[in-house]
Amino acid sequence: MDDADRVNNNQSLIDKANAHKSKRITTSYVATGLCLFCDEPVDPGRRWCDAQCRDDWQSENEED
Ligand SMILES: [Zn+2]
C-alpha cells in the first residue's frame, strides 16, 4: 500500500515537471511570421529564415 502510494506521488511530480517544461518550450517556439533570430520575414508557420538562424537561436535559448 505505502509503496504504491509513493510511486503514484512520484509519477504526478514527474507529470507536473514535464507539463511545465513542454509549455515553456511551446510558447517560446511560436511562429510569428518573422525569423525568431534576425527578424527577417519568413513564410507562415516558419520560425527561422534558415537553418543557421535556427541553430543560433536554439543555442541562445535552450538551457539544456
Ligand atoms: Zn533569420
N, CA, C, O and the ligand as a Tripos MOL2 file, in Angstrom:
@<TRIPOS>MOLECULE
protein
  257   255    65     0     0
PROTEIN
NO_CHARGES

@<TRIPOS>ATOM
      1 N           0.8490   -1.2140    0.0000 N.3       1 MET1
      2 CA          0.0000    0.0000    0.0000 C.3       1 MET1
      3 C           0.8730    1.2470    0.0000 C.2       1 MET1
      4 O           0.7240    2.1210   -0.8550 O.2       1 MET1
      5 N           1.7900    1.3240    0.9720 N.am      2 ASP2
      6 CA          2.6460    2.5060    1.0520 C.3       2 ASP2
      7 C           3.5230    2.6650   -0.1940 C.2       2 ASP2
      8 O           3.7260    3.7730   -0.6900 O.2       2 ASP2
      9 N           4.0420    1.5260   -0.6920 N.am      3 ASP3
     10 CA          4.8750    1.6090   -1.8880 C.3       3 ASP3
     11 C           4.0840    2.1350   -3.0760 C.2       3 ASP3
     12 O           4.5860    2.9560   -3.8430 O.2       3 ASP3
     13 N           2.8480    1.6650   -3.2310 N.am      4 ALA4
     14 CA          2.0310    2.1180   -4.3500 C.3       4 ALA4
     15 C           1.7480    3.6130   -4.2430 C.2       4 ALA4
     16 O           1.7880    4.3330   -5.2410 O.2       4 ALA4
     17 N           1.4660    4.0670   -3.0420 N.am      5 ASP5
     18 CA          1.2150    5.5000   -2.8500 C.3       5 ASP5
     19 C           2.4370    6.3210   -3.2390 C.2       5 ASP5
     20 O           2.3250    7.3720   -3.8700 O.2       5 ASP5
     21 N           3.5970    5.8220   -2.8520 N.am      6 ARG6
     22 CA          4.8300    6.5480   -3.1330 C.3       6 ARG6
     23 C           5.0590    6.6470   -4.6550 C.2       6 ARG6
     24 O           5.4360    7.7000   -5.1670 O.2       6 ARG6
     25 N           4.8260    5.5480   -5.3510 N.am      7 VAL7
     26 CA          5.0170    5.5460   -6.8040 C.3       7 VAL7
     27 C           4.0770    6.5470   -7.4650 C.2       7 VAL7
     28 O           4.4990    7.3230   -8.3230 O.2       7 VAL7
     29 N           2.7990    6.5340   -7.0680 N.am      8 ASN8
     30 CA          1.8330    7.4600   -7.6560 C.3       8 ASN8
     31 C           2.2310    8.9110   -7.4110 C.2       8 ASN8
     32 O           2.0920    9.7610   -8.2910 O.2       8 ASN8
     33 N           2.7210    9.1830   -6.2180 N.am      9 ASN9
     34 CA          3.1210   10.5470   -5.8940 C.3       9 ASN9
     35 C           4.3030   10.9780   -6.7590 C.2       9 ASN9
     36 O           4.3210   12.0940   -7.2780 O.2       9 ASN9
     37 N           5.2870   10.0960   -6.9130 N.am     10 ASN10
     38 CA          6.4350   10.4280   -7.7550 C.3      10 ASN10
     39 C           6.0060   10.6630   -9.1910 C.2      10 ASN10
     40 O           6.4910   11.5890   -9.8410 O.2      10 ASN10
     41 N           5.0990    9.8330   -9.6940 N.am     11 GLN11
     42 CA          4.6700    9.9790  -11.0840 C.3      11 GLN11
     43 C           3.9700   11.3060  -11.3000 C.2      11 GLN11
     44 O           4.1570   11.9440  -12.3360 O.2      11 GLN11
     45 N           3.1630   11.7310  -10.3330 N.am     12 SER12
     46 CA          2.4610   13.0010  -10.5240 C.3      12 SER12
     47 C           3.4390   14.1710  -10.5010 C.2      12 SER12
     48 O           3.2280   15.1640  -11.1960 O.2      12 SER12
     49 N           4.4900   14.0690   -9.7220 N.am     13 LEU13
     50 CA          5.5140   15.1210   -9.7340 C.3      13 LEU13
     51 C           6.2150   15.1680  -11.0860 C.2      13 LEU13
     52 O           6.4910   16.2470  -11.6100 O.2      13 LEU13
     53 N           6.5030   13.9960  -11.6490 N.am     14 ILE14
     54 CA          7.1490   13.9370  -12.9610 C.3      14 ILE14
     55 C           6.2290   14.5300  -14.0270 C.2      14 ILE14
     56 O           6.6750   15.2870  -14.8890 O.2      14 ILE14
     57 N           4.9490   14.1820  -13.9630 N.am     15 ASP15
     58 CA          3.9920   14.7230  -14.9410 C.3      15 ASP15
     59 C           3.9290   16.2430  -14.8610 C.2      15 ASP15
     60 O           3.8910   16.9210  -15.8880 O.2      15 ASP15
     61 N           3.9170   16.7730  -13.6540 N.am     16 LYS16
     62 CA          3.8820   18.2300  -13.4950 C.3      16 LYS16
     63 C           5.1370   18.8660  -14.0860 C.2      16 LYS16
     64 O           5.0600   19.8910  -14.7640 O.2      16 LYS16
     65 N           6.2740   18.2640  -13.8290 N.am     17 ALA17
     66 CA          7.5290   18.8080  -14.3560 C.3      17 ALA17
     67 C           7.5280   18.7670  -15.8800 C.2      17 ALA17
     68 O           7.9400   19.7320  -16.5220 O.2      17 ALA17
     69 N           7.0800   17.6860  -16.4550 N.am     18 ASN18
     70 CA          7.0370   17.5700  -17.9090 C.3      18 ASN18
     71 C           6.0520   18.5630  -18.5100 C.2      18 ASN18
     72 O           6.3480   19.1730  -19.5370 O.2      18 ASN18
     73 N           4.8970   18.7360  -17.8960 N.am     19 ALA19
     74 CA          3.9010   19.6680  -18.4090 C.3      19 ALA19
     75 C           4.4550   21.0910  -18.3870 C.2      19 ALA19
     76 O           4.2640   21.8540  -19.3340 O.2      19 ALA19
     77 N           5.1290   21.4330  -17.3180 N.am     20 HIS20
     78 CA          5.7070   22.7690  -17.2120 C.3      20 HIS20
     79 C           6.7690   22.9730  -18.2880 C.2      20 HIS20
     80 O           6.8130   24.0190  -18.9350 O.2      20 HIS20
     81 N           7.6140   21.9780  -18.4730 N.am     21 LYS21
     82 CA          8.7020   22.0960  -19.4400 C.3      21 LYS21
     83 C           8.1550   22.2180  -20.8570 C.2      21 LYS21
     84 O           8.6000   23.0810  -21.6130 O.2      21 LYS21
     85 N           7.1900   21.3620  -21.2330 N.am     22 SER22
     86 CA          6.6840   21.3970  -22.5990 C.3      22 SER22
     87 C           5.9240   22.6910  -22.8650 C.2      22 SER22
     88 O           5.9450   23.1940  -23.9880 O.2      22 SER22
     89 N           5.2520   23.2390  -21.8500 N.am     23 LYS23
     90 CA          4.5490   24.5070  -22.0320 C.3      23 LYS23
     91 C           5.5510   25.6220  -22.3070 C.2      23 LYS23
     92 O           5.3330   26.4500  -23.1920 O.2      23 LYS23
     93 N           6.6210   25.6480  -21.5720 N.am     24 ARG24
     94 CA          7.6490   26.6660  -21.7510 C.3      24 ARG24
     95 C           8.2220   26.5930  -23.1640 C.2      24 ARG24
     96 O           8.3820   27.6180  -23.8260 O.2      24 ARG24
     97 N           8.5310   25.3820  -23.6240 N.am     25 ILE25
     98 CA          9.1240   25.2150  -24.9480 C.3      25 ILE25
     99 C           8.1280   25.6290  -26.0270 C.2      25 ILE25
    100 O           8.4980   26.3270  -26.9710 O.2      25 ILE25
    101 N           6.8630   25.2050  -25.8980 N.am     26 THR26
    102 CA          5.8610   25.5110  -26.9180 C.3      26 THR26
    103 C           5.6770   27.0170  -27.0610 C.2      26 THR26
    104 O           5.6270   27.5240  -28.1810 O.2      26 THR26
    105 N           5.5770   27.7360  -25.9570 N.am     27 THR27
    106 CA          5.3340   29.1740  -26.0370 C.3      27 THR27
    107 C           6.5430   29.9040  -26.5970 C.2      27 THR27
    108 O           6.3770   30.9150  -27.2790 O.2      27 THR27
    109 N           7.7430   29.4310  -26.3360 N.am     28 SER28
    110 CA          8.9230   30.1360  -26.8140 C.3      28 SER28
    111 C           9.2340   29.8150  -28.2760 C.2      28 SER28
    112 O          10.0790   30.4730  -28.8820 O.2      28 SER28
    113 N           8.5620   28.8100  -28.8520 N.am     29 TYR29
    114 CA          8.8400   28.4040  -30.2270 C.3      29 TYR29
    115 C           7.7430   28.8580  -31.1950 C.2      29 TYR29
    116 O           7.7230   28.4120  -32.3430 O.2      29 TYR29
    117 N           6.8360   29.7290  -30.7600 N.am     30 VAL30
    118 CA          5.6970   30.0770  -31.5970 C.3      30 VAL30
    119 C           6.1400   30.8610  -32.8390 C.2      30 VAL30
    120 O           7.0030   31.7350  -32.7590 O.2      30 VAL30
    121 N           5.5340   30.5330  -33.9850 N.am     31 ALA31
    122 CA          5.8640   31.2280  -35.2280 C.3      31 ALA31
    123 C           5.1720   32.5880  -35.2600 C.2      31 ALA31
    124 O           3.9740   32.6750  -34.9910 O.2      31 ALA31
    125 N           5.8980   33.6330  -35.5800 N.am     32 THR32
    126 CA          5.3480   34.9910  -35.5690 C.3      32 THR32
    127 C           5.2800   35.5980  -36.9580 C.2      32 THR32
    128 O           4.7460   36.6950  -37.1190 O.2      32 THR32
    129 N           5.8170   34.9030  -37.9840 N.am     33 GLY33
    130 CA          5.9110   35.4950  -39.3140 C.3      33 GLY33
    131 C           7.2570   36.1710  -39.5520 C.2      33 GLY33
    132 O           7.5840   36.5590  -40.6740 O.2      33 GLY33
    133 N           8.0200   36.3030  -38.4900 N.am     34 LEU34
    134 CA          9.3670   36.8500  -38.5820 C.3      34 LEU34
    135 C          10.3470   35.8240  -38.0320 C.2      34 LEU34
    136 O          10.0240   35.0720  -37.1120 O.2      34 LEU34
    137 N          11.5450   35.8010  -38.6020 N.am     35 CYS35
    138 CA         12.5970   34.9390  -38.0590 C.3      35 CYS35
    139 C          12.8050   35.2720  -36.5820 C.2      35 CYS35
    140 O          12.9910   36.4340  -36.2210 O.2      35 CYS35
    141 N          12.7720   34.2480  -35.7350 N.am     36 LEU36
    142 CA         12.9160   34.4840  -34.3040 C.3      36 LEU36
    143 C          14.3140   34.9930  -33.9510 C.2      36 LEU36
    144 O          14.5230   35.5380  -32.8670 O.2      36 LEU36
    145 N          15.2540   34.8160  -34.8510 N.am     37 PHE37
    146 CA         16.6340   35.2080  -34.5410 C.3      37 PHE37
    147 C          17.0030   36.5570  -35.1400 C.2      37 PHE37
    148 O          17.5870   37.3930  -34.4510 O.2      37 PHE37
    149 N          16.6720   36.7900  -36.4160 N.am     38 CYS38
    150 CA         17.1360   38.0210  -37.0770 C.3      38 CYS38
    151 C          15.9920   38.9290  -37.5380 C.2      38 CYS38
    152 O          16.2440   39.9840  -38.1210 O.2      38 CYS38
    153 N          14.7130   38.5270  -37.2800 N.am     39 ASP39
    154 CA         13.5400   39.3580  -37.5890 C.3      39 ASP39
    155 C          13.2880   39.5590  -39.0780 C.2      39 ASP39
    156 O          12.5440   40.4640  -39.4530 O.2      39 ASP39
    157 N          13.8860   38.7430  -39.9280 N.am     40 GLU40
    158 CA         13.5430   38.7640  -41.3460 C.3      40 GLU40
    159 C          12.1670   38.1260  -41.5370 C.2      40 GLU40
    160 O          11.8460   37.1630  -40.8400 O.2      40 GLU40
    161 N          11.3360   38.6380  -42.4710 N.am     41 PRO41
    162 CA         10.0530   37.9790  -42.7600 C.3      41 PRO41
    163 C          10.2770   36.5490  -43.2640 C.2      41 PRO41
    164 O          11.1690   36.2960  -44.0730 O.2      41 PRO41
    165 N           9.4520   35.6240  -42.7710 N.am     42 VAL42
    166 CA          9.5360   34.2300  -43.2010 C.3      42 VAL42
    167 C           8.1410   33.7410  -43.5890 C.2      42 VAL42
    168 O           7.1420   34.3910  -43.2810 O.2      42 VAL42
    169 N           8.0780   32.5870  -44.2690 N.am     43 ASP43
    170 CA          6.7920   32.0260  -44.6680 C.3      43 ASP43
    171 C           5.9370   31.7100  -43.4340 C.2      43 ASP43
    172 O           6.4790   31.3770  -42.3800 O.2      43 ASP43
    173 N           4.6050   31.8130  -43.5560 N.am     44 PRO44
    174 CA          3.7210   31.4920  -42.4240 C.3      44 PRO44
    175 C           4.0210   30.1090  -41.8510 C.2      44 PRO44
    176 O           4.1780   29.1440  -42.5990 O.2      44 PRO44
    177 N           4.1000   30.0160  -40.5520 N.am     45 GLY45
    178 CA          4.3610   28.7570  -39.8800 C.3      45 GLY45
    179 C           5.8360   28.4580  -39.6900 C.2      45 GLY45
    180 O           6.2030   27.5580  -38.9340 O.2      45 GLY45
    181 N           6.6980   29.2270  -40.3900 N.am     46 ARG46
    182 CA          8.1420   29.0440  -40.1850 C.3      46 ARG46
    183 C           8.6130   29.9670  -39.0740 C.2      46 ARG46
    184 O           8.0540   31.0430  -38.8670 O.2      46 ARG46
    185 N           9.6360   29.5410  -38.3710 N.am     47 ARG47
    186 CA         10.1090   30.3220  -37.2280 C.3      47 ARG47
    187 C          11.4730   30.9600  -37.4760 C.2      47 ARG47
    188 O          11.8590   31.9120  -36.7980 O.2      47 ARG47
    189 N          12.2020   30.4170  -38.4630 N.am     48 TRP48
    190 CA         13.5140   30.9880  -38.7770 C.3      48 TRP48
    191 C          13.6760   31.0500  -40.2810 C.2      48 TRP48
    192 O          13.0530   30.2620  -40.9920 O.2      48 TRP48
    193 N          14.4900   31.9580  -40.7870 N.am     49 CYS49
    194 CA         14.6620   32.1060  -42.2190 C.3      49 CYS49
    195 C          15.5580   31.0010  -42.7860 C.2      49 CYS49
    196 O          15.4210   30.6380  -43.9540 O.2      49 CYS49
    197 N          16.4580   30.4720  -41.9830 N.am     50 ASP50
    198 CA         17.2910   29.3640  -42.4470 C.3      50 ASP50
    199 C          17.8380   28.5650  -41.2580 C.2      50 ASP50
    200 O          17.6320   28.9180  -40.0970 O.2      50 ASP50
    201 N          18.5290   27.4950  -41.5840 N.am     51 ALA51
    202 CA         18.9990   26.5940  -40.5310 C.3      51 ALA51
    203 C          20.0340   27.2670  -39.6310 C.2      51 ALA51
    204 O          20.1320   26.9450  -38.4460 O.2      51 ALA51
    205 N          20.7950   28.1880  -40.1850 N.am     52 GLN52
    206 CA         21.8070   28.8760  -39.3720 C.3      52 GLN52
    207 C          21.1460   29.7070  -38.2720 C.2      52 GLN52
    208 O          21.5820   29.6840  -37.1210 O.2      52 GLN52
    209 N          20.0840   30.4470  -38.6390 N.am     53 CYS53
    210 CA         19.3580   31.2260  -37.6250 C.3      53 CYS53
    211 C          18.7400   30.3030  -36.5840 C.2      53 CYS53
    212 O          18.7860   30.5880  -35.3870 O.2      53 CYS53
    213 N          18.1570   29.1910  -37.0440 N.am     54 ARG54
    214 CA         17.5720   28.2420  -36.0940 C.3      54 ARG54
    215 C          18.6170   27.7340  -35.1170 C.2      54 ARG54
    216 O          18.3750   27.6880  -33.9110 O.2      54 ARG54
    217 N          19.7670   27.3570  -35.6270 N.am     55 ASP55
    218 CA         20.8100   26.8180  -34.7590 C.3      55 ASP55
    219 C          21.3100   27.8810  -33.7760 C.2      55 ASP55
    220 O          21.5140   27.5990  -32.5950 O.2      55 ASP55
    221 N          21.5040   29.0970  -34.2760 N.am     56 ASP56
    222 CA         21.9890   30.1670  -33.3960 C.3      56 ASP56
    223 C          20.9540   30.4980  -32.3280 C.2      56 ASP56
    224 O          21.2900   30.6880  -31.1600 O.2      56 ASP56
    225 N          19.6750   30.5650  -32.7480 N.am     57 TRP57
    226 CA         18.6090   30.8680  -31.7970 C.3      57 TRP57
    227 C          18.5140   29.7870  -30.7320 C.2      57 TRP57
    228 O          18.3890   30.0810  -29.5430 O.2      57 TRP57
    229 N          18.5760   28.5150  -31.1740 N.am     58 GLN58
    230 CA         18.4670   27.4170  -30.2240 C.3      58 GLN58
    231 C          19.6420   27.4230  -29.2460 C.2      58 GLN58
    232 O          19.4620   27.1350  -28.0630 O.2      58 GLN58
    233 N          20.8230   27.7440  -29.7240 N.am     59 SER59
    234 CA         21.9710   27.7420  -28.8330 C.3      59 SER59
    235 C          21.8570   28.8510  -27.7810 C.2      59 SER59
    236 O          22.4170   28.7320  -26.6920 O.2      59 SER59
    237 N          21.1260   29.9380  -28.1080 N.am     60 GLU60
    238 CA         20.9310   31.0100  -27.1490 C.3      60 GLU60
    239 C          19.7500   30.7590  -26.2130 C.2      60 GLU60
    240 O          19.7310   31.2580  -25.0890 O.2      60 GLU60
    241 N          18.7540   29.9750  -26.6810 N.am     61 ASN61
    242 CA         17.5000   29.8440  -25.9320 C.3      61 ASN61
    243 C          17.3190   28.5160  -25.2180 C.2      61 ASN61
    244 O          16.5020   28.4290  -24.3000 O.2      61 ASN61
    245 N          18.0360   27.5000  -25.5960 N.am     62 GLU62
    246 CA         17.8780   26.2170  -24.9300 C.3      62 GLU62
    247 C          18.8250   26.1330  -23.7530 C.2      62 GLU62
    248 O          20.0180   26.4150  -23.8580 O.2      62 GLU62
    249 N          18.2430   25.7290  -22.6090 N.am     63 GLU63
    250 CA         19.0400   25.6880  -21.3910 C.3      63 GLU63
    251 C          19.7660   24.3640  -21.2160 C.2      63 GLU63
    252 O          20.7270   24.2750  -20.4520 O.2      63 GLU63
    253 N          19.3050   23.3250  -21.9300 N.am     64 ASP64
    254 CA         19.9150   22.0060  -21.7180 C.3      64 ASP64
    255 C          20.3790   21.3720  -22.9990 C.2      64 ASP64
    256 O          20.9120   20.2630  -22.9820 O.2      64 ASP64
    257 ZN         16.9930   34.6420  -39.6170 Zn       65 ZN65
@<TRIPOS>BOND
     1     1     2 1
     2     2     3 1
     3     3     4 2
     4     3     5 am
     5     5     6 1
     6     6     7 1
     7     7     8 2
     8     7     9 am
     9     9    10 1
    10    10    11 1
    11    11    12 2
    12    11    13 am
    13    13    14 1
    14    14    15 1
    15    15    16 2
    16    15    17 am
    17    17    18 1
    18    18    19 1
    19    19    20 2
    20    19    21 am
    21    21    22 1
    22    22    23 1
    23    23    24 2
    24    23    25 am
    25    25    26 1
    26    26    27 1
    27    27    28 2
    28    27    29 am
    29    29    30 1
    30    30    31 1
    31    31    32 2
    32    31    33 am
    33    33    34 1
    34    34    35 1
    35    35    36 2
    36    35    37 am
    37    37    38 1
    38    38    39 1
    39    39    40 2
    40    39    41 am
    41    41    42 1
    42    42    43 1
    43    43    44 2
    44    43    45 am
    45    45    46 1
    46    46    47 1
    47    47    48 2
    48    47    49 am
    49    49    50 1
    50    50    51 1
    51    51    52 2
    52    51    53 am
    53    53    54 1
    54    54    55 1
    55    55    56 2
    56    55    57 am
    57    57    58 1
    58    58    59 1
    59    59    60 2
    60    59    61 am
    61    61    62 1
    62    62    63 1
    63    63    64 2
    64    63    65 am
    65    65    66 1
    66    66    67 1
    67    67    68 2
    68    67    69 am
    69    69    70 1
    70    70    71 1
    71    71    72 2
    72    71    73 am
    73    73    74 1
    74    74    75 1
    75    75    76 2
    76    75    77 am
    77    77    78 1
    78    78    79 1
    79    79    80 2
    80    79    81 am
    81    81    82 1
    82    82    83 1
    83    83    84 2
    84    83    85 am
    85    85    86 1
    86    86    87 1
    87    87    88 2
    88    87    89 am
    89    89    90 1
    90    90    91 1
    91    91    92 2
    92    91    93 am
    93    93    94 1
    94    94    95 1
    95    95    96 2
    96    95    97 am
    97    97    98 1
    98    98    99 1
    99    99   100 2
   100    99   101 am
   101   101   102 1
   102   102   103 1
   103   103   104 2
   104   103   105 am
   105   105   106 1
   106   106   107 1
   107   107   108 2
   108   107   109 am
   109   109   110 1
   110   110   111 1
   111   111   112 2
   112   111   113 am
   113   113   114 1
   114   114   115 1
   115   115   116 2
   116   115   117 am
   117   117   118 1
   118   118   119 1
   119   119   120 2
   120   119   121 am
   121   121   122 1
   122   122   123 1
   123   123   124 2
   124   123   125 am
   125   125   126 1
   126   126   127 1
   127   127   128 2
   128   127   129 am
   129   129   130 1
   130   130   131 1
   131   131   132 2
   132   131   133 am
   133   133   134 1
   134   134   135 1
   135   135   136 2
   136   135   137 am
   137   137   138 1
   138   138   139 1
   139   139   140 2
   140   139   141 am
   141   141   142 1
   142   142   143 1
   143   143   144 2
   144   143   145 am
   145   145   146 1
   146   146   147 1
   147   147   148 2
   148   147   149 am
   149   149   150 1
   150   150   151 1
   151   151   152 2
   152   151   153 am
   153   153   154 1
   154   154   155 1
   155   155   156 2
   156   155   157 am
   157   157   158 1
   158   158   159 1
   159   159   160 2
   160   159   161 am
   161   161   162 1
   162   162   163 1
   163   163   164 2
   164   163   165 am
   165   165   166 1
   166   166   167 1
   167   167   168 2
   168   167   169 am
   169   169   170 1
   170   170   171 1
   171   171   172 2
   172   171   173 am
   173   173   174 1
   174   174   175 1
   175   175   176 2
   176   175   177 am
   177   177   178 1
   178   178   179 1
   179   179   180 2
   180   179   181 am
   181   181   182 1
   182   182   183 1
   183   183   184 2
   184   183   185 am
   185   185   186 1
   186   186   187 1
   187   187   188 2
   188   187   189 am
   189   189   190 1
   190   190   191 1
   191   191   192 2
   192   191   193 am
   193   193   194 1
   194   194   195 1
   195   195   196 2
   196   195   197 am
   197   197   198 1
   198   198   199 1
   199   199   200 2
   200   199   201 am
   201   201   202 1
   202   202   203 1
   203   203   204 2
   204   203   205 am
   205   205   206 1
   206   206   207 1
   207   207   208 2
   208   207   209 am
   209   209   210 1
   210   210   211 1
   211   211   212 2
   212   211   213 am
   213   213   214 1
   214   214   215 1
   215   215   216 2
   216   215   217 am
   217   217   218 1
   218   218   219 1
   219   219   220 2
   220   219   221 am
   221   221   222 1
   222   222   223 1
   223   223   224 2
   224   223   225 am
   225   225   226 1
   226   226   227 1
   227   227   228 2
   228   227   229 am
   229   229   230 1
   230   230   231 1
   231   231   232 2
   232   231   233 am
   233   233   234 1
   234   234   235 1
   235   235   236 2
   236   235   237 am
   237   237   238 1
   238   238   239 1
   239   239   240 2
   240   239   241 am
   241   241   242 1
   242   242   243 1
   243   243   244 2
   244   243   245 am
   245   245   246 1
   246   246   247 1
   247   247   248 2
   248   247   249 am
   249   249   250 1
   250   250   251 1
   251   251   252 2
   252   251   253 am
   253   253   254 1
   254   254   255 1
   255   255   256 2
@<TRIPOS>SUBSTRUCTURE
     1 MET1         2 RESIDUE 1 A MET
     2 ASP2         6 RESIDUE 1 A ASP
     3 ASP3        10 RESIDUE 1 A ASP
     4 ALA4        14 RESIDUE 1 A ALA
     5 ASP5        18 RESIDUE 1 A ASP
     6 ARG6        22 RESIDUE 1 A ARG
     7 VAL7        26 RESIDUE 1 A VAL
     8 ASN8        30 RESIDUE 1 A ASN
     9 ASN9        34 RESIDUE 1 A ASN
    10 ASN10       38 RESIDUE 1 A ASN
    11 GLN11       42 RESIDUE 1 A GLN
    12 SER12       46 RESIDUE 1 A SER
    13 LEU13       50 RESIDUE 1 A LEU
    14 ILE14       54 RESIDUE 1 A ILE
    15 ASP15       58 RESIDUE 1 A ASP
    16 LYS16       62 RESIDUE 1 A LYS
    17 ALA17       66 RESIDUE 1 A ALA
    18 ASN18       70 RESIDUE 1 A ASN
    19 ALA19       74 RESIDUE 1 A ALA
    20 HIS20       78 RESIDUE 1 A HIS
    21 LYS21       82 RESIDUE 1 A LYS
    22 SER22       86 RESIDUE 1 A SER
    23 LYS23       90 RESIDUE 1 A LYS
    24 ARG24       94 RESIDUE 1 A ARG
    25 ILE25       98 RESIDUE 1 A ILE
    26 THR26      102 RESIDUE 1 A THR
    27 THR27      106 RESIDUE 1 A THR
    28 SER28      110 RESIDUE 1 A SER
    29 TYR29      114 RESIDUE 1 A TYR
    30 VAL30      118 RESIDUE 1 A VAL
    31 ALA31      122 RESIDUE 1 A ALA
    32 THR32      126 RESIDUE 1 A THR
    33 GLY33      130 RESIDUE 1 A GLY
    34 LEU34      134 RESIDUE 1 A LEU
    35 CYS35      138 RESIDUE 1 A CYS
    36 LEU36      142 RESIDUE 1 A LEU
    37 PHE37      146 RESIDUE 1 A PHE
    38 CYS38      150 RESIDUE 1 A CYS
    39 ASP39      154 RESIDUE 1 A ASP
    40 GLU40      158 RESIDUE 1 A GLU
    41 PRO41      162 RESIDUE 1 A PRO
    42 VAL42      166 RESIDUE 1 A VAL
    43 ASP43      170 RESIDUE 1 A ASP
    44 PRO44      174 RESIDUE 1 A PRO
    45 GLY45      178 RESIDUE 1 A GLY
    46 ARG46      182 RESIDUE 1 A ARG
    47 ARG47      186 RESIDUE 1 A ARG
    48 TRP48      190 RESIDUE 1 A TRP
    49 CYS49      194 RESIDUE 1 A CYS
    50 ASP50      198 RESIDUE 1 A ASP
    51 ALA51      202 RESIDUE 1 A ALA
    52 GLN52      206 RESIDUE 1 A GLN
    53 CYS53      210 RESIDUE 1 A CYS
    54 ARG54      214 RESIDUE 1 A ARG
    55 ASP55      218 RESIDUE 1 A ASP
    56 ASP56      222 RESIDUE 1 A ASP
    57 TRP57      226 RESIDUE 1 A TRP
    58 GLN58      230 RESIDUE 1 A GLN
    59 SER59      234 RESIDUE 1 A SER
    60 GLU60      238 RESIDUE 1 A GLU
    61 ASN61      242 RESIDUE 1 A ASN
    62 GLU62      246 RESIDUE 1 A GLU
    63 GLU63      250 RESIDUE 1 A GLU
    64 ASP64      254 RESIDUE 1 A ASP
    65 ZN65       257 GROUP 0 **** ****
